[in-house]
Every structure is written in structure tokens, then in C-alpha cells.
Amino acid sequence: MPIAANTLWTEQLPRSLAREPLRQPLEVDVAIIGAGFTGLWTAYFLKRQAPHLRIAVFEQQTVGFGASGRNGGWLLGCLLGEEQFLAGVGPAQKAALRALLKGIPDRVFEVLQREGIECGFRKGGVLTCAARYPEQHQHLCEELRRLHAAGHSEADYRYLTASELSEQVRMAGAYGAIYSPHCATVQPAQLVSGLAAAVERLGVSVYEYSRVEQWRSGQLTVAGHSVQAGWVVPCVEGHAADCPPLGRYQLAVQSLQIATEPMAAAQWDEIGLADGQAAHECSRQVTYFHRTRDDRLVFGARGSYRFGGRLRENFQLSADELSYRRRLLLELFPQLTGVPISHGWGGNLGMTRHFRPYMLCDTSSGFASAGGYGGEGVGASFLAGQTLADLILQRDTLCTHAPWVTRQQNLSKTLRRWEPEPLRWLGYNAVIAAFTVEDNVLANPTSAPWRRRLVSAVAGGVSALVSPEFKAG
Ligand SMILES: Cc1cc2nc3c(=O)[nH]c(=O)nc-3n(C[C@H](O)[C@H](O)[C@H](O)COP(=O)(O)OP(=O)(O)OC[C@H]3O[C@@H](n4cnc5c(N)ncnc54)[C@H](O)[C@@H]3O)c2cc1C
């Protein structure tokens, strides 16, 4: 059976006419670059609080063309690098920020209800599973201890025995899991297109096929036309290479996923995931999966990095890319052998050098931007939109005082530059090679204990050399 290269998500959207490109010079209060979650949430929160603002969103392709319309649909109530961010924060602020992050899925749900956006939202929580080899269980227990020591409660992160886990998802040879309720799953293309329609109803202008060719303080060139703007707000995440100088600080990494054909109820009885739970196994293969509203299993895993940080445009997955994901899927769910894979696709996501997101704003030059969510941007972009809106409107809120906020335009003072090539490429590939060897050895039950310890030590050492927070897409 041929495998569709377009994303499952956009294929499920009703056909609609493209929005008009920009056809003449324009003057606005806020010019937002990029119609993904970050740009649209920023427009949404700005317009709700300050309806008089003239806001335009410029998208080089169509709404949700970037990662927002292609991702795995996990809407997480946390932030990549949260613990490092909160390390130096006082107890009261820390508790308030933790509650802010955990509350993201519920606050998104409130907006969905208010705006009538249907995107298959289900808050089934997230399962971090030890399922492919025993070392994962040890890792899981350490992770749980770390989370509780950092102040998270049993209600936030709870251990599930193998038999408790099997009430939620049935995987071959599972050892146990951590369950957290702070996650929902959504159909991301429906969310981003519903959000675009909502901001338009509020009076925001969204231009498609309107590439921002140049920008500086107060001034942009969009599809050959001049735009004057009080604020310029690039929200381009994994597409930063298309929006200099952001590309030096935010590198494109690809993540890839596959989807099965819809499966029958009897097949799902063998798997579980009945409540829309997000799930992954805690190896370094960065897997993620959930059951869609139309009863498919969507399964993603680590992608790739292209020399020079080049964007990937063709997401027709190669035979190797498909079989790697299918192999991992079948290791977890051998009961799915023979189930056809109908779709394979991917997207570019943005990674900063310190592997943490940023939200920054400079009132003197009228510049604000957010990104670098590193594969955890569906919920984080909601927070970013709210935060950028508060910063632009000069409101004093919990969001604007968060440790991930910087109040200046100078990117080099907030973000570290990536190393030049070929260092990045060599570093990435060394880490991936170490992770692959480790995974092959650990997944083989006959590997000798000394080999298992050695490959894990090497993989841990190599990734720590790149960064303690390294995550491979
Ligand atoms: C395969 C995959 C799976 C993922 N899974 C998850 C997940 O399950 N959960 C999670 O939390 N996160 C996930 N992510 C990450 C998440 O999707 C992103 O972090 C998030 O969508 C980023 O949103 P954004 O609006 O900042 O960027 P994007 O959605 O990438 O939007 C940026 C937009 O800017 C436009 N643009 C760029 N340059 C210009 C220009 N010069 N002029 C005009 N427009 C421009 C682009 O065309 C693009 O549409 C995943 C990402 C991928 C790729």
C-alpha cells in the first residue's frame, strides 16, 4: 500500500480557499511573522486585551505550514528545561509558575470552548513507560525521585506498576511507568486552523503566501511590499533559517512520524489508550505516540539534523526512516504486526544552544520573539503567546516575571550561538551514533552486563559533552 507523504492532520481538514497574500503597502501596530501556534496565540492574547490594535500575521505558506500543523499532538503542561529555569527562583514564585505551567492544557481548553474550536482535545495525561529493556525501569525510578525531590507531588507524577500500566496501555514486556495528568492530546492542524479563524473574527489580518523578506525595527518587506509596524514579532521557531539573524541561535532539527490505518475496536482492546493518553518509552529514541480520534496510532521518533542547519522541505519518508519507526512501534506493540501504515511525515522544529525555550521582548526597539521549544512547543507556545502579549502591552503579570523571559533585543546576550559547521554536524552525529549503539545493545536481552554498562556510559558521556540537556529532536 502506498504511504501518503502529506500529513495526516492537514488531510483531515475541510478544503478551504487560501487567504489573500499582501498586495499593497501597509501600516500596523504589530506585525507577526509566522502563522503557527506562537504567532497566532500572540495575536489572540493581544487582540483580546487591546482590541484597538491593528495586527497583521504574515505567513510565507499557509496557516500551520510549520511544525504547528504537523506535530505529535501532545499538549503538555510543562516547559523544556523547567527545572533549570526554576532552580534560582524563590518558593512562592516557583509554586505559582509550576501551577501556571501545569494549568496550560486546561487554559487551552477554556479558549477552545470560548471560541468554538473543535480539535479532538482529550486530557488523558501522559505515560512515560519503561517498556523495551530493564535499564529503562531504573531510569524511570531515578526520574521519579528527581521529580519528587524538585517539589512535584504524587498527584503530579505517580508511579504505575506493570499491571497498573496495563490498565491504560498494553505493551509487550512493560516494567512500569510514570503517569502525569498534565497533558492533553489534540489534532494539531485543527487547533491551528481554528485559532487562525478565531483571531480573524477578532479583527486580526492573516496573510498567506506572504513571505517576510527583510525586517528591522519598525519596518518589514513582505512579498515585495513595505510594512511599517510599531512592533515586529518573529514567531518562526524551526524555520529561523528563513528569518535571519534568528537562524544563528535557533537551529532546525527534524522529527518524523507515522500513522496506522484506523484500527477496529477489537484491535484497540489489545492496546488500550482509550482516553487519548499521550505515551512514550523512556529510551533515547525520543518516541511519542497516541490514539487519534479516528482510531489510528500515531507514532513518532527522533528525526535528523541537516548539515548547516538546512531546513528539510521534502517529508516523503525514505524506506529506512519508515522502517526505523515501524520497528520501534512493533517492539512495543507486536500485536500490530500486519497493520498497514498509511501516512509518514515530519517537520522542522527549533532548538536553541542551551536546549531551552526563550521569550524575549525589547520595548525600546519594538521587538518580541519566542521559540526554541525543542519538540515540546504545543503547550509552550500558548504560554509564549500570552507572555509576549503581556510584555508588548507592558502588563505586570506572573508570565512577564518568569525566568524564561528576557527584556532585550540583543539575541547574543540571551541566546548562545551555535558552533560553526562542521562541528555541529559532527557533534549531532556522534551523539546519534552513540545512542543507536546503546539502544541496539540494551534492546538485545543477550548482551553481557559489562557491554550494557559500557554503551550507556558512552552514550551519556557523549551527550553530556554536547550539553547536559541534550535532546535529539
Ligand atoms: C514532527 C513533529 C512532532 C512534534 N510533536 C510535538 C508534540 O507532540 N508536542 C509538542 O509540544 N511539540 C511537538 N512538536 C513541536 C511543536 O510542533 C513546535 O514547537 C510548535 O508547533 C512551534 O510553533 P511555532 O508557531 O513557534 O512555529 P511553526 O509552527 O514552525 O510556525 C512558524 C511559521 O513561520 C513561517 N515562516 C518562517 N519564516 C517566515 C518568513 N520569512 N515569512 C513568513 N513566514 C515565515 C513558517 O512557514 C511557519 O509556518 C513537534 C514538532 C514536529 C516537527
The ligand as an SDF file (V2000), in Angstrom:
LIG
                    3D

 53 58  0  0  0  0  0  0  0  0999 V2000
    7.0740   16.0240   13.7560 C   0  0  0  0  0  0  0  0  0  0  0  0
    6.9440   16.9370   14.9530 C   0  0  0  0  0  0  0  0  0  0  0  0
    6.3110   16.4640   16.0990 C   0  0  0  0  0  0  0  0  0  0  0  0
    6.1590   17.2960   17.1960 C   0  0  0  0  0  0  0  0  0  0  0  0
    5.4240   16.8560   18.2500 N   0  0  0  0  0  0  0  0  0  0  0  0
    5.1600   17.6860   19.2840 C   0  0  0  0  0  0  0  0  0  0  0  0
    4.2730   17.2890   20.3180 C   0  0  0  0  0  0  0  0  0  0  0  0
    3.6710   16.2120   20.2760 O   0  0  0  0  0  0  0  0  0  0  0  0
    4.0950   18.1450   21.3520 N   0  0  0  0  0  0  0  0  0  0  0  0
    4.7210   19.3500   21.4300 C   0  0  0  0  0  0  0  0  0  0  0  0
    4.5460   20.0780   22.4030 O   0  0  0  0  0  0  0  0  0  0  0  0
    5.5140   19.7870   20.4070 N   0  0  0  0  0  0  0  0  0  0  0  0
    5.7260   18.9930   19.3350 C   0  0  0  0  0  0  0  0  0  0  0  0
    6.4870   19.4380   18.3000 N   0  0  0  0  0  0  0  0  0  0  0  0
    6.9930   20.8290   18.3270 C   0  0  0  0  0  0  0  0  0  0  0  0
    5.8830   21.8460   18.0600 C   0  0  0  0  0  0  0  0  0  0  0  0
    5.1010   21.4180   16.9680 O   0  0  0  0  0  0  0  0  0  0  0  0
    6.5070   23.2150   17.7610 C   0  0  0  0  0  0  0  0  0  0  0  0
    7.3630   23.5640   18.8300 O   0  0  0  0  0  0  0  0  0  0  0  0
    5.4730   24.3170   17.6170 C   0  0  0  0  0  0  0  0  0  0  0  0
    4.4720   23.9460   16.7100 O   0  0  0  0  0  0  0  0  0  0  0  0
    6.1590   25.5960   17.1570 C   0  0  0  0  0  0  0  0  0  0  0  0
    5.1670   26.5290   16.8070 O   0  0  0  0  0  0  0  0  0  0  0  0
    5.6270   27.9030   16.1790 P   0  0  0  0  0  0  0  0  0  0  0  0
    4.4050   28.6780   15.8700 O   0  0  0  0  0  0  0  0  0  0  0  0
    6.6070   28.5690   17.0830 O   0  0  0  0  0  0  0  0  0  0  0  0
    6.4170   27.5130   14.8640 O   0  0  0  0  0  0  0  0  0  0  0  0
    5.8710   26.9020   13.4940 P   0  0  0  0  0  0  0  0  0  0  0  0
    4.6250   26.1380   13.6670 O   0  0  0  0  0  0  0  0  0  0  0  0
    7.0220   26.2070   12.8500 O   0  0  0  0  0  0  0  0  0  0  0  0
    5.4790   28.1810   12.6590 O   0  0  0  0  0  0  0  0  0  0  0  0
    6.4280   29.0530   12.1120 C   0  0  0  0  0  0  0  0  0  0  0  0
    5.8470   29.6000   10.8260 C   0  0  0  0  0  0  0  0  0  0  0  0
    6.6560   30.6770   10.3750 O   0  0  0  0  0  0  0  0  0  0  0  0
    6.6040   30.6810    8.9670 C   0  0  0  0  0  0  0  0  0  0  0  0
    7.7360   31.4670    8.4800 N   0  0  0  0  0  0  0  0  0  0  0  0
    9.0510   31.1980    8.6310 C   0  0  0  0  0  0  0  0  0  0  0  0
    9.8040   32.1650    8.0430 N   0  0  0  0  0  0  0  0  0  0  0  0
    8.9290   33.0680    7.5260 C   0  0  0  0  0  0  0  0  0  0  0  0
    9.0880   34.2790    6.7920 C   0  0  0  0  0  0  0  0  0  0  0  0
   10.3000   34.7560    6.4950 N   0  0  0  0  0  0  0  0  0  0  0  0
    7.9770   34.9370    6.4140 N   0  0  0  0  0  0  0  0  0  0  0  0
    6.7280   34.4830    6.7290 C   0  0  0  0  0  0  0  0  0  0  0  0
    6.5290   33.3220    7.4130 N   0  0  0  0  0  0  0  0  0  0  0  0
    7.6120   32.6370    7.8130 C   0  0  0  0  0  0  0  0  0  0  0  0
    6.6900   29.1990    8.6180 C   0  0  0  0  0  0  0  0  0  0  0  0
    6.2170   28.9430    7.3150 O   0  0  0  0  0  0  0  0  0  0  0  0
    5.8340   28.5700    9.7060 C   0  0  0  0  0  0  0  0  0  0  0  0
    4.5020   28.3410    9.2880 O   0  0  0  0  0  0  0  0  0  0  0  0
    6.6820   18.6230   17.1750 C   0  0  0  0  0  0  0  0  0  0  0  0
    7.3310   19.0870   16.0360 C   0  0  0  0  0  0  0  0  0  0  0  0
    7.4600   18.2600   14.9280 C   0  0  0  0  0  0  0  0  0  0  0  0
    8.1360   18.7940   13.7030 C   0  0  0  0  0  0  0  0  0  0  0  0
  1  2  1  0
  2  3  1  0
  2 52  2  0
  3  4  2  0
  4  5  1  0
  4 50  1  0
  5  6  2  0
  6  7  1  0
  6 13  1  0
  7  8  2  0
  7  9  1  0
  9 10  1  0
 10 11  2  0
 10 12  1  0
 12 13  2  0
 13 14  1  0
 14 15  1  0
 14 50  1  0
 15 16  1  0
 16 17  1  0
 16 18  1  0
 18 19  1  0
 18 20  1  0
 20 21  1  0
 20 22  1  0
 22 23  1  0
 23 24  1  0
 24 25  2  0
 24 26  1  0
 24 27  1  0
 27 28  1  0
 28 29  2  0
 28 30  1  0
 28 31  1  0
 31 32  1  0
 32 33  1  0
 33 34  1  0
 33 48  1  0
 34 35  1  0
 35 36  1  0
 35 46  1  0
 36 37  1  0
 36 45  1  0
 37 38  2  0
 38 39  1  0
 39 40  1  0
 39 45  2  0
 40 41  1  0
 40 42  2  0
 42 43  1  0
 43 44  2  0
 44 45  1  0
 46 47  1  0
 46 48  1  0
 48 49  1  0
 50 51  2  0
 51 52  1  0
 52 53  1  0
M  END
$$$$
